């Protein structure tokens, strides 16, 4: 377990994926013939990056006149700081973060929803969400993980007051606490979920199970206005990459999950390829739900709703 955690931490601390290279100057509004428009996308190590990586690697992005530059950050704070500083055009993030961006006058809009989820993982102390009543559960406060646990508890007829909520920002630390039975449950993303399942822990609930998607792909409104064709090309390339994943033996690309997401190489056979599907629009109901939660947590004070922050640059 510790060996895996050491490896994953090292990967997250060191990996900065620059798919292609481009100057940081703002791109012209329309690319000239034969010139690719660079899209600088800030991400965390996650399975939802894979279609974007393949889109660049297999040349689908180039076919669309786009060069994807993915920068992988070790923390959401670093990613968001880069976006604020103008070093990124967009980010793969969550809807709670979008609320925080807008509250802080960072003018972004949501353009699509990536394929991702948060899982509630337990050890043998709990087999259902209801079993967590009175037990300790770890997550990161004031983030999408806190929103996820609250929604899962609500689905089970509980509130956060019914559990012993404990803030643990580092995902690796949450998994270690769960593995050592210091806590009964934890909100985890991949690759930590797979690592937990191999250690005989149980996924008792996910955001997909309860019908919400708290994740989003967001771009600055300036970039949306100036590079709408590039964004559309990026998503067309994404969909081509999904077709590649669906029709190609996973042995051809499984190493990407190890190198870019951080799955331990020893778990190669246990890696489950997500059923990505074509890129989808964010549901206004998902935005409204996350924003209402953000207001309750006093993260959002502005009067905003889903229709205010959604862009239909790709979806008409």
C-alpha positions as CSV (number, residue, x, y, z in Angstrom):
1,X,0.0,0.0,0.0
2,X,2.7,2.5,1.0
3,X,4.7,1.6,-2.1
4,X,1.7,2.4,-4.3
5,X,1.0,5.7,-2.4
6,X,4.6,6.7,-2.8
7,X,4.5,6.1,-6.5
8,X,1.3,8.0,-7.0
9,X,2.5,11.0,-5.0
10,X,5.7,11.0,-7.0
11,X,3.8,10.9,-10.2
12,X,1.5,13.8,-9.2
13,X,4.3,15.9,-8.0
14,X,6.4,15.5,-11.1
15,X,4.2,15.1,-14.1
16,X,3.5,18.1,-16.2
17,X,2.1,17.0,-19.5
18,X,2.7,19.4,-22.3
19,X,1.0,17.9,-25.3
20,X,2.6,19.9,-28.1
21,X,4.3,23.2,-27.5
22,X,3.1,26.8,-28.2
23,X,3.9,30.3,-27.2
24,X,1.9,31.7,-24.3
25,X,0.8,34.8,-26.2
26,X,-2.9,35.1,-26.9
27,X,-3.7,33.4,-30.2
28,X,-5.2,35.3,-33.0
29,X,-9.0,35.2,-33.3
30,X,-8.8,33.1,-36.5
31,X,-5.9,30.7,-37.3
32,X,-4.3,31.2,-40.6
33,X,-4.2,28.4,-43.1
34,X,-2.1,25.6,-41.8
35,X,-1.7,27.2,-38.4
36,X,-3.0,25.4,-35.3
37,X,-4.7,27.2,-32.5
38,X,-3.2,26.2,-29.1
39,X,-5.6,25.4,-26.3
40,X,-4.0,25.5,-22.8
41,X,-6.1,23.3,-20.5
42,X,-5.3,22.9,-16.8
43,X,-6.1,19.5,-15.3
44,X,-5.5,17.3,-12.4
45,X,-4.2,13.7,-12.8
46,X,-7.5,12.0,-13.8
47,X,-9.0,9.4,-16.1
48,X,-11.0,12.2,-17.8
49,X,-7.8,13.5,-19.4
50,X,-7.2,10.4,-21.4
51,X,-9.5,11.2,-24.5
52,X,-7.8,14.6,-24.7
53,X,-4.3,13.0,-24.6
54,X,-5.3,10.5,-27.3
55,X,-6.8,13.3,-29.4
56,X,-3.4,15.0,-29.6
57,X,-1.3,11.8,-29.7
58,X,-3.3,10.2,-32.6
59,X,-3.5,13.4,-34.6
60,X,-7.2,14.0,-34.2
61,X,-6.7,17.5,-32.8
62,X,-4.3,18.4,-35.6
63,X,-6.9,17.4,-38.1
64,X,-9.2,19.9,-36.5
65,X,-6.6,22.7,-36.5
66,X,-6.0,22.5,-32.8
67,X,-3.0,21.9,-30.6
68,X,-3.9,20.6,-27.1
69,X,-1.5,21.7,-24.4
70,X,-2.5,19.9,-21.2
71,X,-0.8,21.0,-18.0
72,X,-1.3,18.6,-15.1
73,X,-1.2,20.2,-11.6
74,X,-0.6,18.6,-8.3
75,X,-3.2,20.7,-6.5
76,X,-6.5,22.4,-7.5
77,X,-5.2,25.6,-5.9
78,X,-2.2,25.7,-8.3
79,X,-4.5,25.0,-11.3
80,X,-6.9,27.7,-10.3
81,X,-4.0,30.2,-9.6
82,X,-2.7,29.5,-13.2
83,X,-6.2,30.2,-14.6
84,X,-6.5,33.4,-12.6
85,X,-3.1,34.5,-13.8
86,X,-4.0,34.0,-17.5
87,X,-1.7,31.1,-18.0
88,X,-4.5,28.8,-19.0
89,X,-7.4,29.1,-21.4
90,X,-9.6,26.6,-19.5
91,X,-9.7,23.9,-16.9
92,X,-11.3,20.6,-16.1
93,X,-12.8,21.3,-12.7
94,X,-15.9,20.9,-10.6
95,X,-19.0,23.0,-10.4
96,X,-18.3,24.2,-6.8
97,X,-15.0,25.6,-8.1
98,X,-16.9,27.3,-10.9
99,X,-19.1,29.0,-8.3
100,X,-15.9,30.1,-6.4
101,X,-14.4,31.4,-9.7
102,X,-17.5,33.5,-10.4
103,X,-17.7,34.8,-6.9
104,X,-14.1,36.0,-7.3
105,X,-14.9,37.8,-10.5
106,X,-13.1,35.3,-12.7
107,X,-15.2,35.4,-15.8
108,X,-15.6,31.7,-17.0
109,X,-18.3,29.7,-18.5
110,X,-19.0,26.0,-18.5
111,X,-18.8,24.4,-22.0
112,X,-19.1,20.7,-21.4
113,X,-19.1,17.9,-18.8
114,X,-16.2,15.4,-18.7
115,X,-16.7,11.8,-17.8
116,X,-15.8,11.6,-14.2
117,X,-17.2,10.8,-10.7
118,X,-16.5,10.9,-7.0
119,X,-16.9,7.6,-5.1
120,X,-17.7,7.0,-1.5
121,X,-15.4,4.1,-0.4
122,X,-15.7,2.3,2.9
123,X,-13.8,-0.5,4.7
124,X,-15.5,-3.4,6.4
125,X,-17.1,-1.1,9.0
126,X,-19.8,0.0,6.6
127,X,-21.5,-1.6,3.6
128,X,-24.0,1.1,2.8
129,X,-24.2,4.9,3.2
130,X,-26.6,4.5,6.1
131,X,-24.0,2.3,7.9
132,X,-21.8,5.4,8.2
133,X,-24.1,7.1,10.7
134,X,-22.0,8.1,13.7
135,X,-18.7,7.1,11.9
136,X,-15.9,9.1,10.6
137,X,-15.8,10.1,6.9
138,X,-13.0,12.1,5.3
139,X,-13.1,14.5,2.3
140,X,-11.9,18.0,1.5
141,X,-14.1,20.8,2.9
142,X,-15.6,23.6,0.7
143,X,-14.9,21.6,-2.4
144,X,-16.6,19.3,-4.9
145,X,-15.9,16.3,-2.5
146,X,-17.8,18.0,0.3
147,X,-20.7,18.6,-2.1
148,X,-20.6,15.0,-3.2
149,X,-20.7,13.5,0.4
150,X,-23.6,15.9,1.3
151,X,-25.6,14.8,-1.8
152,X,-24.9,11.1,-1.1
153,X,-26.0,11.5,2.6
154,X,-29.1,13.3,1.5
155,X,-30.0,10.4,-0.9
156,X,-29.8,8.1,2.2
157,X,-31.9,10.4,4.3
158,X,-28.9,11.7,6.3
159,X,-27.1,14.9,6.7
160,X,-23.4,15.7,7.5
161,X,-24.5,16.1,11.2
162,X,-25.2,12.3,11.2
163,X,-21.5,11.4,10.6
164,X,-18.2,12.5,12.0
165,X,-17.0,14.7,9.2
166,X,-13.3,15.2,9.0
167,X,-11.4,17.4,6.5
168,X,-8.4,15.7,4.9
169,X,-7.4,17.6,1.7
170,X,-4.8,15.2,0.4
171,X,-6.4,12.3,-1.4
172,X,-3.5,9.9,-0.7
173,X,-3.9,10.7,3.1
174,X,-7.6,9.8,2.9
175,X,-6.9,6.5,1.3
176,X,-4.2,5.7,3.9
177,X,-6.5,6.5,6.8
178,X,-9.2,4.3,5.2
179,X,-6.8,1.4,4.6
180,X,-5.5,1.6,8.2
181,X,-9.1,1.7,9.5
182,X,-8.6,5.0,11.1
183,X,-11.8,6.2,9.4
184,X,-14.9,4.4,8.0
185,X,-15.3,6.1,4.7
186,X,-13.7,8.5,2.3
187,X,-14.5,10.4,-0.9
188,X,-12.0,9.3,-3.5
189,X,-11.4,9.8,-7.3
190,X,-9.4,7.4,-9.5
191,X,-6.8,6.0,-9.4
192,X,-7.3,5.8,-5.6
193,X,-10.6,4.0,-6.0
194,X,-9.0,1.1,-7.9
195,X,-6.3,0.9,-5.3
196,X,-8.9,0.7,-2.6
197,X,-10.9,-2.0,-4.3
198,X,-7.8,-4.1,-4.7
199,X,-7.4,-3.8,-0.9
200,X,-10.9,-5.2,-0.5
201,X,-12.6,-1.9,0.2
202,X,-16.1,-1.2,-1.1
203,X,-17.6,1.5,-3.3
204,X,-20.9,2.1,-1.6
205,X,-22.0,5.1,-3.6
206,X,-20.9,7.4,-6.5
207,X,-22.1,10.7,-7.8
208,X,-23.2,8.8,-10.9
209,X,-25.3,6.5,-8.8
210,X,-27.3,9.4,-7.4
211,X,-27.7,11.0,-10.8
212,X,-25.4,14.1,-10.5
213,X,-22.3,15.1,-12.4
214,X,-20.3,17.7,-10.3
215,X,-17.6,18.1,-12.9
216,X,-17.2,20.6,-15.7
217,X,-14.9,21.9,-18.5
218,X,-14.8,25.7,-18.2
219,X,-13.1,28.3,-20.3
220,X,-12.7,32.0,-19.9
221,X,-15.4,34.0,-21.7
222,X,-12.7,35.8,-23.7
223,X,-11.3,32.6,-25.1
224,X,-14.8,31.3,-25.9
225,X,-15.6,34.5,-27.8
226,X,-12.2,34.5,-29.7
227,X,-11.7,30.8,-30.3
228,X,-15.1,29.2,-30.6
229,X,-14.0,27.3,-33.7
230,X,-11.0,25.9,-31.8
231,X,-13.2,24.7,-28.9
232,X,-15.5,23.0,-31.3
233,X,-12.6,21.4,-33.0
234,X,-11.2,20.2,-29.7
235,X,-14.5,18.4,-28.8
236,X,-14.7,16.9,-32.3
237,X,-11.2,15.5,-31.7
238,X,-12.3,14.3,-28.3
239,X,-15.2,12.4,-29.8
240,X,-12.8,10.8,-32.3
241,X,-10.5,9.8,-29.4
242,X,-13.5,8.2,-27.7
243,X,-14.2,6.1,-30.8
244,X,-10.5,5.1,-30.8
245,X,-10.9,3.9,-27.2
246,X,-14.0,2.0,-27.9
247,X,-12.5,0.2,-31.0
248,X,-8.9,-0.4,-29.9
249,X,-7.6,-3.1,-27.7
250,X,-6.7,-1.5,-24.3
251,X,-3.2,-2.9,-24.5
252,X,-2.5,-0.2,-27.1
253,X,-3.2,2.6,-24.6
254,X,-3.3,1.2,-21.1
255,X,0.2,2.7,-20.3
256,X,-1.3,6.1,-20.6
257,X,-3.4,5.4,-17.5
258,X,-0.2,4.5,-15.6
259,X,2.0,7.3,-16.9
260,X,-0.5,10.1,-17.0
261,X,-3.2,9.3,-14.4
262,X,-0.9,7.5,-11.9
263,X,-2.3,4.0,-11.7
264,X,0.3,1.7,-10.2
265,X,1.9,-0.5,-12.9
266,X,1.2,-3.5,-10.7
267,X,-2.5,-2.9,-11.1
268,X,-2.5,-2.8,-14.9
269,X,-4.9,-5.7,-15.2
270,X,-7.3,-4.2,-12.7
271,X,-7.7,-0.9,-14.5
272,X,-11.2,-0.4,-15.8
273,X,-11.6,1.7,-18.9
274,X,-14.3,4.3,-18.3
275,X,-17.3,4.2,-20.7
276,X,-16.6,7.7,-21.8
277,X,-19.1,8.2,-24.6
278,X,-19.3,11.4,-26.6
279,X,-18.7,14.6,-24.8
280,X,-21.9,16.0,-23.2
281,X,-23.2,19.3,-22.2
282,X,-23.4,20.1,-18.5
283,X,-27.0,19.9,-17.1
284,X,-28.3,23.2,-15.9
285,X,-29.9,21.3,-13.0
286,X,-26.4,20.1,-11.9
287,X,-25.1,23.6,-11.9
288,X,-28.1,24.9,-10.0
289,X,-27.7,22.2,-7.4
290,X,-24.0,22.8,-6.9
291,X,-24.5,26.6,-6.7
292,X,-27.2,26.3,-4.1
293,X,-24.9,24.1,-2.0
294,X,-22.2,26.7,-2.5
295,X,-24.5,29.4,-1.3
296,X,-25.3,27.4,1.8
297,X,-21.6,27.0,2.5
298,X,-21.2,30.8,1.9
299,X,-18.9,30.2,-1.0
300,X,-21.2,32.0,-3.4
301,X,-23.1,35.2,-2.6
302,X,-23.8,36.4,-6.1
303,X,-27.2,35.7,-7.7
304,X,-26.1,33.3,-10.3
305,X,-27.8,30.2,-11.8
306,X,-27.0,27.6,-14.3
307,X,-28.2,29.6,-17.3
308,X,-25.8,32.4,-16.4
309,X,-22.7,30.4,-16.6
310,X,-23.3,27.9,-19.3
311,X,-22.0,28.3,-22.9
312,X,-23.5,26.6,-25.9
313,X,-20.4,27.1,-28.0
314,X,-20.4,23.4,-28.9
315,X,-24.0,22.3,-28.1
316,X,-26.8,24.1,-29.9
